[in-house]
């Protein structure tokens, strides 16, 4: 939240500078400056500790963050899709508002702006409206694959880390577009589009305004969150203060290897967490001092007179034991910057309210309505705007209270156990058995395109129900699977469902949204999207009729990558060559993995391919003698070359396993194509006649110096020259 605040401040500063250079109106600039000061004071609770508390965290690691943005782009369907907000009393974790889509009403505002530009008489107003549209479209484009060259050329963009951080700023552009679209209407009727856009923006998230926190957190009414969690089949300690991603917000002095479990930390007392801000620890035998398994931060405080200070390896050292009791209470007390920020925010809210009243008194006439037995409102100095404003606030609060009290209707549903009150796909399926745990997959919903391209993400929402209480946490599996080859082209084993299965209520259902990035070298095939559950003790839970422990959801048709300047996957080594049958080799990647290699061949189809060609890969020594060969059709024969689409890119991935007893020396690969039926070879014709990566119609790939000990001097990405 703090990073978007800073980005928004930069955008508004540029806007203020634009006004200063173009309009040069001192009164307007002063008003903007006062508004900026008020906004800064109101938001001080966010930005002040974000700045002053930076010395407490390893923020310098953020400069080295490299996010795989290619797997994080939005598709057009994701940006325009809209998930209606709802509350269901039968849901264990109700869906929250659709925060990661642009929204229908924002899209309507852009469309109305473009239409209004035709009828607008004021060139200046048309400029502001179209500028808002352009800003929104530009920021939306940065979240889509078409912007990949921009991300490649502007390396500082990776600092954003997450694609959805650009969406709020696209909304700023839609606000300007909406204001212009409203202004074009006649003055007497401007309330009509304003009312439509306002209601359209408020209604979807309305149930989540002023939420009843008890209803949202009732599923966490447990005594403590356990101190252990099972991730990837291994038991790990669960600590709320661990940030195990890139470590940019890991506290100062804490080591990332400890956070990830790579290194064994010093002996320390574990905590039992009641919430991210409160925990208790069982006191060890009398010793003074002792370590807590908690990264030290000055914001933590202890009860019962205990004193906390920095200890070994970044852990928290208890230098003075509690005066009484068998447990030590730990709570987040906050830093001085946090407390100062909260105070300034409260003062800013008060000052902003006073400022609104002052402006209203300055610009609005006073209410002149008299009632019998009551003083004139004018004598009190009440501006006209206060009455409708107060009435509107009271109506909103009353409507929100009615939503909480009403148990039926468009916002709050009460579905019977084992059902979901809206349309989902699939039939209820039991996963697991009585010896493990039994869960029912009530259904699922595909939120992304059914024909994604490599580099896109498949987004699936799963709806689960526990058949009975379980003693361990289960983990969701999502695979892009080839049943014939029993091979997963993409897989996601989510660490844990948002609500741990240990505390699932069998009378409720639980929502699990999963994101499955598709690797760039996944072939354009029809693959199975399959889901399942796994546990640390029993592995994959049984699925009736499946020997893989996966339940088929639906077929996914992976679309091919389009070649050209903007193609998503490019070879590290360019070796361009044509053939006589519509195939063109762009190049290859060669990567070493231990004592083996992975070779990726990039084939482009310019026209239709007539034959089913087999790829041969021969491994030869320095004397030209054949040592091993790796022949086979592309993609395991799942899609022969005669069925390849024209004007498409196909990345054929091959695993090169070194033979045993390899004699020391230099080795290389010869790569080519031949017809399985006739044995006739299809020569590769290099576009550059001086390209030494080809010989006798074959591609030469140098492996490097190998010996019986394995790889000694191999290239991770080789040039192909001998």
C-alpha positions in Angstrom: 0.0 0.0 0.0 2.9 2.4 0.7 4.5 2.0 -2.7 1.3 3.0 -4.6 1.1 6.0 -2.2 4.5 7.1 -3.2 3.9 6.5 -6.9 0.6 8.4 -6.6 2.5 11.3 -5.0 4.9 11.5 -7.9 2.0 11.5 -10.4 0.2 14.3 -8.5 3.4 16.3 -8.2 3.9 16.0 -12.0 0.2 17.2 -12.4 0.9 20.2 -10.1 4.1 21.0 -12.1 2.0 20.8 -15.3 -0.5 23.3 -13.9 2.3 25.6 -12.8 3.9 25.7 -16.3 0.8 25.8 -18.4 -1.8 27.8 -16.5 0.2 29.8 -14.1 -2.7 30.6 -11.8 -1.4 31.3 -8.3 -4.8 30.8 -6.6 -5.2 27.3 -8.2 -1.6 26.3 -7.3 -2.1 27.4 -3.7 -5.3 25.3 -3.5 -3.5 22.3 -5.0 -0.6 22.7 -2.5 -3.0 22.9 0.4 -4.9 19.8 -0.8 -1.5 18.0 -1.1 -0.6 19.1 2.4 -4.0 17.8 3.7 -3.5 14.5 1.9 0.0 14.1 3.2 -1.2 14.7 6.8 -4.2 12.3 6.5 -1.9 9.5 5.1 1.0 10.2 7.5 0.1 6.9 9.3 1.3 5.1 6.2 4.2 7.1 4.8 5.9 8.4 7.9 6.8 4.9 9.4 7.6 3.7 5.8 10.3 6.4 5.7 11.6 6.6 9.2 11.5 2.9 9.9 13.6 1.9 6.8 16.7 1.5 9.0 15.0 -1.4 10.7 14.6 -3.5 7.6 16.8 -4.8 4.8 15.3 -2.5 2.2 18.5 -2.5 0.1 17.5 -6.0 -1.1 14.6 -4.5 -3.0 17.1 -3.0 -5.4 18.1 -6.5 -6.5 14.6 -7.9 -6.9 13.9 -9.5 -10.2 10.2 -10.4 -10.8 9.3 -12.6 -13.6 6.9 -10.1 -15.1 6.5 -12.2 -18.3 4.5 -14.7 -16.2 2.6 -11.9 -14.5 0.9 -10.0 -17.3 -2.9 -9.6 -17.5 -4.9 -10.8 -20.5 -7.6 -8.5 -21.9 -10.2 -10.9 -20.5 -8.8 -10.6 -17.0 -8.8 -6.8 -17.2 -12.3 -6.5 -18.4 -13.8 -9.3 -16.3 -15.9 -8.4 -13.3 -16.6 -10.5 -10.3 -19.7 -9.2 -8.4 -19.3 -8.7 -4.7 -21.3 -10.8 -2.4 -21.4 -12.1 1.1 -22.5 -15.6 1.9 -23.1 -16.7 5.5 -22.2 -20.3 4.4 -18.8 -19.3 3.2 -15.8 -19.9 5.5 -13.8 -17.3 3.7 -16.1 -15.0 1.8 -14.8 -13.6 -1.5 -13.5 -10.1 -1.3 -14.2 -7.4 -3.9 -12.5 -7.7 -7.3 -9.5 -5.6 -6.6 -7.3 -6.9 -9.4 -9.5 -6.0 -12.4 -10.0 -2.6 -14.0 -13.7 -2.7 -13.4 -16.8 -2.3 -15.6 -17.7 1.2 -14.5 -14.2 2.5 -15.3 -14.4 1.0 -18.7 -17.8 2.7 -19.2 -16.3 6.1 -18.2 -13.6 5.7 -20.9 -16.2 4.9 -23.5 -18.4 7.8 -22.5 -15.4 10.1 -22.7 -14.5 9.1 -26.2 -18.2 9.6 -27.3 -18.4 13.0 -25.5 -15.2 14.2 -27.3 -17.2 14.3 -30.5 -19.8 16.7 -29.0 -17.6 18.8 -26.7 -17.2 22.5 -27.7 -14.3 23.3 -25.4 -11.0 22.3 -26.7 -9.4 22.6 -23.3 -11.9 20.2 -21.7 -11.6 17.8 -24.5 -7.9 17.8 -24.0 -8.3 16.9 -20.3 -10.8 14.1 -21.0 -8.7 12.5 -23.7 -5.5 12.9 -21.5 -7.3 10.9 -18.8 -8.3 8.2 -21.4 -4.7 8.1 -22.6 -3.3 7.8 -19.1 -5.7 4.9 -18.3 -5.0 3.1 -21.5 -1.2 3.5 -21.2 -1.2 2.1 -17.7 -3.5 -0.8 -18.7 -1.2 -1.5 -21.6 1.8 -1.8 -19.2 0.0 -4.7 -17.5 -0.5 -6.6 -20.8 2.0 -8.7 -22.8 2.2 -6.1 -25.6 4.3 -3.9 -23.2 7.1 -6.5 -22.8 9.6 -4.4 -24.9 9.0 -1.5 -22.6 9.7 -3.6 -19.5 12.9 -4.9 -21.2 14.1 -1.4 -22.0 13.2 0.3 -18.7 14.8 -1.9 -16.0 13.6 0.3 -13.1 10.0 -0.9 -13.8 10.8 -4.2 -12.0 10.8 -2.2 -8.8 6.9 -2.2 -8.9 7.1 -6.0 -8.6 3.4 -6.7 -9.0 1.2 -5.9 -12.0 -1.9 -4.9 -10.1 -0.1 -1.9 -8.6 -0.6 -0.1 -11.9 -4.4 -0.5 -11.9 -5.2 2.2 -9.3 -3.4 4.8 -11.4 -5.3 3.7 -14.5 -8.4 4.5 -12.4 -7.1 8.1 -12.0 -7.3 8.4 -15.7 -10.8 7.1 -15.8 -11.8 9.7 -13.2 -10.7 12.5 -15.5 -12.5 10.9 -18.4 -15.7 10.6 -16.3 -15.5 14.2 -15.2 -15.2 15.3 -18.9 -18.1 13.0 -19.9 -20.3 14.6 -17.3 -19.3 18.1 -18.1 -20.4 17.8 -21.7 -24.0 17.3 -20.7 -26.3 20.3 -20.2 -25.8 21.9 -16.8 -29.4 21.0 -15.7 -29.0 17.4 -16.5 -25.4 16.7 -15.5 -26.7 14.9 -12.4 -27.9 12.0 -14.6 -24.5 10.6 -15.8 -22.9 11.6 -12.5 -25.6 9.6 -10.6 -25.2 6.6 -12.9 -21.4 6.5 -12.6 -21.5 7.1 -8.9 -24.0 4.4 -8.2 -22.2 2.0 -10.5 -18.9 2.6 -8.6 -20.5 2.3 -5.1 -22.9 -0.7 -5.5 -20.4 -3.5 -6.2 -18.1 -3.0 -3.1 -20.9 -1.6 -1.0 -21.3 -4.6 1.3 -17.6 -4.3 2.2 -17.8 -0.7 3.3 -17.7 -0.4 7.1 -17.4 -4.2 7.5 -18.6 -6.1 10.5 -15.3 -7.4 11.6 -16.8 -10.1 13.8 -18.4 -11.8 10.8 -15.2 -11.7 8.8 -12.9 -13.0 11.5 -15.1 -15.6 13.2 -13.3 -18.4 11.4 -10.1 -17.4 13.2 -11.6 -17.9 16.7 -9.0 -20.5 17.7 -6.8 -20.4 20.7 -3.5 -20.2 18.8 -2.1 -20.7 15.4 0.2 -23.8 15.6 3.9 -23.2 15.6 4.6 -25.7 12.8 3.5 -25.8 9.2 4.1 -28.4 6.5 5.2 -26.9 3.2 6.4 -29.0 0.3 6.3 -32.1 2.4 8.7 -30.7 5.0 7.9 -29.4 8.4 8.8 -25.8 8.9 8.4 -23.3 11.7 5.6 -20.8 11.2 6.5 -17.3 12.2 4.4 -14.2 11.3 7.5 -12.0 11.2 9.2 -14.1 8.5 9.3 -12.5 5.0 10.8 -15.3 2.9 10.3 -13.9 -0.5 13.1 -11.6 -1.6 13.9 -10.3 1.9 13.5 -6.6 1.3 11.4 -6.3 4.4 13.2 -8.8 6.5 14.3 -7.0 9.7 17.8 -5.8 10.0 20.2 -8.4 11.3 18.0 -11.4 10.3 19.5 -13.9 7.9 17.6 -15.0 4.8 19.0 -18.5 5.1 17.3 -18.9 8.5 14.0 -17.5 7.1 14.0 -20.0 4.3 15.1 -22.9 6.4 18.4 -23.4 4.5 20.4 -23.0 7.7 19.7 -24.2 11.1 19.3 -21.3 13.5 20.4 -21.1 17.1 18.3 -22.7 19.8 15.3 -20.4 20.6 11.9 -20.6 22.1 9.0 -20.8 19.6 5.9 -18.7 19.9 2.3 -19.5 19.6 0.6 -16.8 17.5 -2.9 -15.6 18.2 -2.7 -13.0 15.4 0.1 -11.3 13.4 0.3 -8.8 16.3 0.1 -11.0 19.4 1.7 -14.2 20.6 2.7 -16.1 23.7 5.8 -18.2 24.5 6.2 -21.0 27.0 9.0 -19.9 29.3 12.0 -22.3 29.3 13.6 -23.5 32.5 15.0 -20.6 34.6 17.7 -19.0 32.7 18.6 -15.4 32.1 18.8 -14.4 29.3 17.2 -16.6 26.6 16.3 -16.3 22.9 12.9 -16.1 21.3 12.3 -17.3 17.8 11.3 -13.8 16.8 13.3 -11.4 14.6 14.1 -8.4 16.8 12.3 -5.2 16.0 11.9 -2.2 18.4 8.2 -2.3 17.7 7.8 -5.6 19.7 7.0 -5.3 23.4 6.7 -7.9 26.2 4.4 -8.0 29.2 5.0 -8.9 32.8 8.0 -6.6 33.1 10.1 -8.6 30.6 12.8 -6.7 28.6 13.5 -7.4 24.9 16.7 -6.6 23.0 18.6 -7.7 20.0 20.3 -11.1 20.3 22.3 -13.7 18.3 21.6 -14.0 14.5 18.9 -11.4 14.7 16.7 -13.2 17.2 15.0 -11.4 20.1 16.9 -11.7 23.4 14.9 -11.7 26.6 17.3 -10.0 29.0 14.9 -9.9 31.9 12.5 -12.7 32.6 8.8 -12.0 33.4 8.1 -11.2 37.0 5.3 -13.8 37.2 3.5 -16.4 35.1 4.5 -19.5 33.0 4.1 -17.7 29.6 5.5 -14.6 28.1 3.2 -12.3 26.2 4.5 -10.6 23.1 2.5 -7.9 21.3 3.2 -5.3 18.6 3.4 -1.9 20.3 4.6 0.0 17.2 7.5 2.4 16.7 7.6 6.1 17.6 7.3 6.9 13.8 4.1 4.8 13.7 2.6 6.6 16.7 3.6 10.0 15.4 2.1 9.1 12.0 -1.2 8.1 13.6 -1.4 11.3 15.5 -0.7 13.5 12.5 -3.3 11.5 10.5 -5.9 12.3 13.1 -5.0 16.0 13.1 -5.1 15.9 9.3 -8.6 14.4 9.2 -9.8 17.1 11.7 -8.1 19.9 9.7 -9.6 18.5 6.4 -13.1 18.5 7.9 -12.7 22.0 9.1 -11.4 23.1 5.7 -14.5 21.6 4.0 -16.8 23.6 6.4 -14.8 26.7 5.7 -15.0 26.4 2.0 -18.7 25.6 2.2 -19.4 28.7 4.3 -17.3 30.8 1.8 -19.1 29.6 -1.3 -22.6 28.6 -0.3 -25.4 30.7 1.1 -26.8 29.8 4.5 -29.9 27.8 5.1 -32.9 30.1 5.6 -35.5 27.7 6.6 -37.3 28.5 9.8 -39.3 26.1 11.9 -41.7 27.0 14.7 -40.1 26.8 18.1 -36.6 26.4 16.6 -33.8 28.9 15.9 -33.0 29.9 12.4 -30.3 27.7 10.9 -28.7 30.9 9.6 -28.1 32.1 13.1 -26.0 29.0 13.7 -24.0 29.6 10.5 -24.8 26.2 9.0 -24.0 26.1 5.3 -26.4 24.4 2.9 -24.0 21.6 2.0 -24.0 20.3 5.6 -27.6 19.2 5.6 -27.5 17.0 2.5 -24.0 15.8 3.4 -25.1 14.7 6.9 -28.2 13.1 5.5 -26.2 11.2 2.9 -23.8 9.9 5.5 -26.6 8.8 7.8 -28.4 7.0 4.9 -25.2 5.2 3.9 -24.7 4.0 7.5 -28.3 3.0 7.8 -28.2 1.1 4.5 -24.9 -0.7 5.6 -26.6 -1.7 8.8 -29.6 -3.1 6.9 -27.2 -5.1 4.7 -25.7 -6.6 7.9 -29.1 -7.4 9.3 -30.7 -8.8 6.2 -29.9 -12.4 5.4 -31.3 -12.7 1.9 -31.0 -10.6 -1.2 -28.3 -9.6 -3.7 -25.5 -9.2 -1.2 -26.0 -11.6 1.6 -27.0 -15.2 0.9 -27.5 -18.2 3.1 -26.8 -21.3 0.9 -27.6 -24.8 2.3 -24.5 -26.9 3.4 -22.7 -28.4 0.4 -24.0 -25.9 -2.1 -22.7 -22.7 -3.6 -25.3 -19.9 -4.3 -24.1 -19.1 -7.8 -23.1 -20.8 -11.1 -20.0 -23.0 -11.0 -18.7 -25.8 -13.2 -18.2 -29.4 -12.5 -20.0 -31.9 -10.2 -19.2 -32.5 -6.6 -16.3 -34.9 -6.3 -14.9 -36.6 -3.2 -11.1 -36.5 -2.9 -9.4 -38.8 -0.4 -10.7 -41.7 1.7 -11.4 -42.5 5.3 -7.8 -43.5 6.0 -6.5 -40.0 5.0 -9.1 -37.2 4.9 -12.1 -36.6 2.7 -12.8 -33.3 1.0 -15.4 -32.6 -1.5 -14.6 -30.4 -4.5 -18.0 -28.7 -5.0 -17.0 -27.2 -8.3 -14.7 -24.7 -9.9 -14.7 -21.6 -12.0 -12.2 -20.6 -14.7 -11.4 -16.9 -14.4 -8.9 -16.7 -17.3 -9.0 -17.5 -21.0 -9.6 -21.1 -22.0 -7.0 -20.6 -24.8 -4.0 -19.1 -23.0 -0.6 -18.6 -24.6 2.7 -19.6 -23.1 3.6 -16.8 -20.6 0.0 -16.3 -19.5 -1.5 -17.5 -16.2 -4.4 -19.8 -15.7 -6.6 -18.6 -12.9 -9.0 -21.1 -11.3 -11.3 -20.7 -8.3 -11.9 -23.9 -6.5 -14.8 -24.5 -4.0 -14.1 -27.0 -1.2 -16.0 -28.5 1.6 -14.7 -30.7 4.4 -16.5 -34.0 4.9 -15.2 -34.2 8.4 -12.6 -32.6 10.7 -9.0 -33.3 9.7 -5.9 -33.2 11.9 -3.5 -31.9 9.3 -3.3 -29.1 6.8 -3.9 -30.1 3.2 -2.4 -28.3 0.2 -3.9 -27.7 -3.2 -2.4 -29.0 -6.5 -3.0 -27.5 -9.9 -1.4 -29.1 -13.0 -1.4 -28.6 -16.7 -1.1 -32.3 -17.4 -0.7 -34.6 -20.4 -2.3 -37.9 -19.4 -0.8 -39.9 -22.3 2.7 -39.0 -21.4 1.9 -38.7 -17.6 3.8 -35.4 -17.7 3.0 -32.1 -16.1 3.9 -29.1 -18.3 3.1 -26.7 -15.5 2.3 -27.3 -11.8 1.5 -25.2 -8.8 1.5 -26.7 -5.3 0.1 -23.9 -3.2 1.7 -23.8 0.2 -1.5 -23.8 2.1 -5.1 -22.8 1.5 -5.9 -19.3 2.9 -7.8 -20.9 5.8 -6.0 -23.9 7.2 -7.9 -27.1 6.7 -7.4 -28.0 10.3 -10.1 -25.5 11.3 -12.5 -26.0 8.4 -16.1 -26.2 9.5 -17.9 -29.1 7.6 -21.0 -26.9 7.5 -19.3 -24.3 5.4 -17.5 -24.1 2.0 -14.1 -22.6 1.3 -12.9 -20.7 -1.7 -9.4 -21.3 -3.1 -8.1 -19.1 -6.0 -5.0 -20.5 -7.7 -2.7 -18.9 -10.3 -0.8 -21.3 -12.6 1.8 -19.5 -14.8 2.4 -21.3 -18.1 6.1 -21.6 -19.0 7.2 -20.2 -22.3 8.3 -23.6 -23.7 4.9 -25.3 -23.2 3.9 -26.7 -26.6 0.6 -25.4 -28.1 -1.4 -28.6 -27.3 -4.7 -29.5 -25.8 -3.7 -30.3 -22.2 -5.7 -31.3 -19.1 -6.2 -28.9 -16.3 -6.3 -31.0 -13.2 -6.5 -30.4 -9.5 -5.9 -32.4 -6.4 -5.0 -32.3 -2.7 -1.8 -33.4 -0.9 -0.8 -34.0 2.7 2.6 -34.4 4.3 1.9 -37.9 5.6 -0.1 -39.4 2.8 1.1 -37.6 -0.3 -1.6 -37.0 -3.0 -5.1 -37.9 -1.8 -6.9 -40.5 -3.8 -9.2 -39.6 -6.7 -11.6 -42.3 -7.8 -10.7 -43.4 -11.4 -7.4 -41.6 -11.5 -4.0 -43.2 -11.0 -2.3 -39.8 -10.8 -4.2 -38.4 -7.8 -5.5 -35.6 -10.0 -9.0 -34.7 -11.0 -9.6 -33.6 -14.6 -11.4 -30.2 -14.6 -11.4 -29.3 -18.3 -9.2 -29.2 -21.4 -7.0 -26.2 -22.0 -6.0 -25.3 -25.6 -2.7 -23.6 -25.3 -2.4 -21.2 -28.2 0.9 -20.9 -30.1 3.3 -17.9 -29.7 3.4 -15.6 -32.6 6.9 -15.0 -34.0 8.3 -11.6 -34.7 9.7 -8.6 -32.9 7.4 -8.9 -29.9 7.5 -12.7 -29.5 7.6 -13.8 -25.8 10.4 -16.4 -26.0 13.6 -15.9 -27.9 16.7 -18.1 -28.2 19.8 -17.2 -26.4 21.9 -18.3 -29.4 20.7 -17.1 -32.8 21.3 -19.6 -35.6 18.9 -18.8 -38.3 18.3 -21.4 -41.0 15.5 -22.2 -43.5 14.2 -25.5 -44.8 12.4 -26.6 -47.9 9.2 -27.5 -46.0 8.1 -24.3 -44.3 10.2 -24.7 -41.1 12.7 -22.1 -40.0 15.2 -22.5 -37.1 15.6 -19.3 -35.1 18.2 -20.6 -32.7 18.6 -22.6 -29.5 19.3 -22.5 -25.8 21.7 -24.8 -24.1 21.7 -25.1 -20.3 23.7 -27.4 -18.0 21.9 -29.2 -15.1 24.4 -31.1 -13.0 25.9 -33.6 -15.4 23.2 -33.3 -18.1 22.0 -30.7 -20.5 18.7 -29.1 -21.6 18.5 -28.1 -25.3 15.7 -26.0 -26.5 15.2 -25.6 -30.3 13.1 -22.6 -31.5 11.2 -23.5 -34.7 9.2 -20.9 -36.7 6.6 -22.0 -39.2 6.4 -19.6 -42.2 4.0 -21.8 -44.2 2.2 -25.1 -43.8 4.5 -28.1 -43.1 3.7 -31.1 -45.2 5.7 -33.9 -43.5 6.0 -35.3 -40.0 9.7 -34.6 -39.3 11.8 -36.4 -36.6 14.5 -34.4 -34.8 17.8 -36.2 -34.5 20.4 -35.1 -32.0 23.7 -37.0 -32.3 26.4 -36.6 -29.7 29.9 -36.9 -31.2 33.4 -36.8 -29.8 36.4 -34.8 -31.0 37.1 -37.5 -33.7 33.6 -37.3 -35.1 32.6 -40.7 -33.6 29.0 -41.2 -32.5 28.8 -41.5 -28.7 25.0 -41.2 -28.1 21.9 -40.1 -29.9 18.6 -38.6 -28.9 16.1 -39.0 -31.8 12.4 -38.4 -31.5 9.4 -36.4 -32.7 8.9 -32.9 -31.2 6.8 -32.8 -28.0 6.9 -36.6 -27.6 4.8 -37.0 -30.7 1.8 -35.2 -29.3 1.7 -32.8 -32.1 3.5 -33.8 -35.4 5.0 -31.1 -37.5 2.4 -31.6 -40.2 -0.2 -30.2 -37.7 1.8 -27.2 -36.8 0.1 -23.8 -37.5 1.6 -21.4 -39.9 3.1 -18.2 -38.6 3.7 -19.7 -35.2 6.6 -20.4 -32.9 7.3 -23.9 -31.4 9.9 -24.4 -28.6 11.0 -28.1 -28.6 12.7 -28.9 -25.2 15.1 -31.9 -25.1 16.9 -33.4 -22.2 20.4 -34.6 -23.0 21.6 -37.3 -20.6 25.3 -38.0 -20.8 26.2 -41.6 -21.2 28.2 -43.5 -18.6 31.9 -44.0 -18.9 32.5 -40.9 -21.0 36.1 -40.5 -22.2 37.7 -37.2 -21.5 37.6 -34.8 -24.4 35.6 -32.2 -26.4 32.0 -33.1 -27.5 29.4 -31.5 -29.7 25.9 -32.2 -30.9 24.7 -32.5 -34.5 21.0 -31.5 -34.8 18.8 -32.0 -37.9 15.5 -33.3 -39.3 14.6 -36.5 -41.2 11.4 -38.3 -42.5 10.6 -41.3 -40.3 9.0 -43.2 -43.2 11.8 -42.7 -45.8 14.8 -41.7 -43.7 15.3 -38.7 -46.0 16.9 -35.8 -44.2 15.7 -32.2 -44.5 18.7 -29.9 -44.8 19.0 -26.8 -42.7 20.1 -23.9 -44.9 21.7 -21.1 -42.9 20.7 -17.6 -44.0 24.3 -16.4 -43.5 26.6 -18.4 -45.7 29.5 -17.6 -43.3 27.7 -19.0 -40.3 30.0 -21.7 -38.9 27.3 -23.1 -36.6 26.1 -25.3 -39.6 27.7 -28.1 -41.5 26.2 -30.4 -44.1 22.7 -29.2 -43.4 23.0 -29.8 -39.6 23.3 -27.5 -36.6 26.4 -27.9 -34.5 26.2 -27.3 -30.8 29.4 -27.4 -28.8 29.0 -29.0 -25.3 32.4 -28.2 -24.1 35.1 -30.3 -22.3 33.7 -33.4 -20.6 35.2 -36.3 -18.7 34.3 -39.3 -16.7 33.8 -36.9 -13.7 31.0 -35.2 -15.6 30.9 -31.5 -16.6 34.3 -29.8 -16.1 34.3 -26.9 -18.5 30.9 -26.7 -20.2 29.1 -23.7 -21.5 25.8 -22.7 -20.0 24.9 -20.9 -23.2 27.3 -22.0 -26.0 28.1 -20.2 -29.3 27.8 -23.3 -31.4 31.3 -22.8 -33.0 33.7 -25.7 -33.0 
